[in-house]
Amino acid sequence: MKVSVIVPVYNMEITVSRCLDSIVGQDYKDFEVILINDGSNDKSPEICKDYVRRYGNIRYFSRENKGLPYTIKEGLDHSISDFVTFVDSDDYVEPNLLSTLVKAQKEVNADIVQSGIAYIGVDGSLKSEFKMKNSLITDKSKIFHAYFIEKSVNNTMASALFRKKLFEDIPFSQDLLSIDIQVMPLVLTKFSVFRQIEDVLYNAVQYPNSVSRGARIDKMYEDRTKRNILLESFFSQHAPELGDYMLYRKSMDSLFLYDKIRTSGDDIEENILKKIKEECRQCFRTYYPKLLNSNLYIQFDKKDKIKLKLFSISPQLYICIMGLYEKWMNRNTNY
């Protein structure tokens, strides 16, 4: 069974070789690599072309910068396989990624196979892992609950094998930063067999700021507003019983954006920052009380509920505690 490994590349001259070395070193050999250069202006294109010259199963495509969604879409268009997987060019994978995913797929004729992810610091240290239990899901209502509420399904497209036809007719918008939120829920409406395996096969490198890395706070605010509109439409059409998830999502977005203002080094006008902060507070005041009365509230993550409670007492208290927590974590990491 041939697999297409799609690798978006944008200004990753420092990490793309490590990424590609981990892919070409797979113990499974029936695969192709599709490199899509999204308008890089560093040495990434030259590095990619060198790998094309050295390996016969790597293809390279380049165009002007259009963003990650269009890059993923172009990779899918160029794929000649029935199954695809995605690897970010700053990440790297274990040598048995493809062989393990393919074996798991063949055993149950799965449409999606998802494995665990290790989150790695820039110094190479293991920060955390997203591990799963071996499981098989065929009920869409269960997958939506696992994805949104339990969070036992990873919301990233990495470390997973997909039947390519699942992506047919799914829109890829240039506007949104988070393709995992934009695309994954729609993919999950199409599967018949979803399999999770406990193996940790993908290494996601965590940077101080990540591929939402270059995002400004005003862009993040705009992106999350658009994303929430898409999610509300999704729940209305596919999972109305989980509609109250949006109360949680909007409440948590208020915390996220409010805290991002604290850590943002963006050169943004003060009046814009004040406007975003006030809209975050207003959004929280609107949705958090409703969330407390929702039947879903008890099922959400305990840590998130503590954060929400702190923010409800005082946004300033929440920011202060988060700042102290980050300093403590950074100090322990350096020891």
Secondary structure as UniProt FT lines:
FT   STRAND          3..9
FT   TURN            13..15
FT   HELIX           16..24
FT   STRAND          31..38
FT   HELIX           44..54
FT   TURN            56..57
FT   STRAND          58..63
FT   HELIX           68..78
FT   STRAND          83..86
FT   TURN            89..90
FT   STRAND          92..93
FT   TURN            95..96
FT   HELIX           97..108
FT   STRAND          112..121
FT   TURN            122..123
FT   STRAND          126..130
FT   STRAND          135..137
FT   HELIX           140..144
FT   HELIX           145..150
FT   STRAND          160..163
FT   HELIX           164..167
FT   TURN            168..169
FT   HELIX           179..187
FT   TURN            188..190
FT   STRAND          194..206
FT   TURN            213..214
FT   HELIX           217..238
FT   HELIX           240..242
FT   TURN            243..244
FT   HELIX           245..263
FT   HELIX           270..292
FT   TURN            295..296
FT   HELIX           297..299
FT   HELIX           302..313
FT   HELIX           315..334
//
